[in-house]
Amino acid sequence: MKLFSWYGRIPLIYRNLGAFVLGCAAGVIIYKFGNCLGENGLQKTVDILSPFGTVLVNMLKMVVIPIIFFSLIYGAASLPVKTFGKMGLCVCAWYFFTSLYAAVFGSVFALLFDPSISSAQELAGGLIAQVEGMKSANTGTGSVIVNMVLGLFSNPFKALADGNFLPVIVFAIMFGLAARVVLDSAEDSRTREIVSRLLDNIEAIQKAVFKMVDWVMAYFPIGIFALTACNFAVYGISLFQSYLQVALCVICGIMLMLLVCYPLMVALICRVNPFPIMWKLREPILTAFVTRSSAAALPVSLKTAANKLKVKGELANFTLSLGATVNMDGVCIHLPVFAVLAANLFGFELTMNQMLVIVIGVVFASVGAGGVPGGSIFLLFMVLESLKLSPGQISTVIALALGINPLLDMFETACNVAGDNIGTFVVGKKLDMVDKD
């Protein structure tokens, strides 16, 4: 009992970090010596560990749709329509600005770093078969954007069941605004009472879901250990050595965004010391890093915004729920690197017009990444098609990306979630919706 009591007193962030480090070490050991355990020993070990990680991801997916749905309704209904309109405009403008900045920054950084891989065909050969099954999911830049816009207005109950975030977001915001309009314009007390009771019930459901999140977070160290150990057991470190230049380009770009660009934005816009703010975001960033899902990190981001950043709930509910789906700064840095890599692999120069198409395409396509692990791979098809590559060339680059994606996805998702939280804080400061400590 003393051991459990001591363990419970350790802050969750340190338990998670410890689980991550132990998972890395265990994964490398399994990768090196797993087959010493007998025939298919490595795979059997991974099969034993992987359900513990899958349980964590599934639990987070279980609560994320209710959180997005009820948080957006409550957030949209909590403010007068005029105030909400100003807040919504600020949030959307911020997300568009940071995504555009990240895409330009990633493109310039990629051109300066100029990544290339020798013997690319040999490295990609074992993975090209996986690409063939993904091609049907890609229908080109124009079709993807058109389908995304049309998909905003689909059956919300089907979208809830399918875990399709964008229609849920649109319906929840419209429902919340409609409830607020009815509340403000109702002439009889009974209508106001009914709508107020409805919003009170939604708030109560939201609080109950957050209590579920507390229970899920208690399981975090076990899930993090299993996820990390399985990743390193399957991929090891030797695979990443072959992609070292590409990995360094993406990771360095993302780390500069995290450690330099975001703090500068906070310092210049909010006139506060940015580093205490960044330190407060360590828990949602680590959660995003391990789970590789912006949506899965949303519950932790909401608790951090309320308890540490002191952002008012109506703003945080809206900005973080929206950002988990539409704000993908890490993706905007990641994808241009592979465009430059493709140009180096196949011996052609990228023109300014091509880079402009890549930047614009990445910004708009990132809205549809969906906040799920590995979503950037499908967007890479669009980027490569805009370069007029042949199907064989696209397959080679996608296969290379598949090989290193588990590692890069961790960093880009951490950047995505940091951007959501920074955007929430900055908009909150400008709209005076951050409580003073």
Secondary structure, DSSP 8 states (H G I E B T S, - for coil): -HHHHHHHHS-HHHHHHHHHHHHHHHHHHHHHHGGGGSTTHHHHHHHHHHHHHHHHHHHHHHHHHHHHHHHHHHHHHSS-HHHHHHHHHHHHHHHHHHHHHHHHHHHHHHHHH----TTHHHHHHTTHHHHHTTGGG---HHHHHHHHHHHTTS-HHHHHHHT-HHHHHHHHHHHHHHHHHHHHH--SHHHHHHHHHHHHHHHHHHHHHHHHHHHHHHTHHHHHHHHHHHHHHHHTTHHHHHTHHHHHHHHHHHHHIIIIIHHHHHHHHH-S-HHHHHHHTHHHHHHHHHH--HHHHHHHHHHHHHHTS-B-HHHHHHHHHHHHHH--HHHHHHHHHHHHHHHHHHT----HHHHHHHHHHHHHHGGGGTTSTTTHHHHHHHHHHHTT--HHHHHHHHHHHHHHHHHHHHHHHHHHHHHHHHHHHHHHHHTT-B---
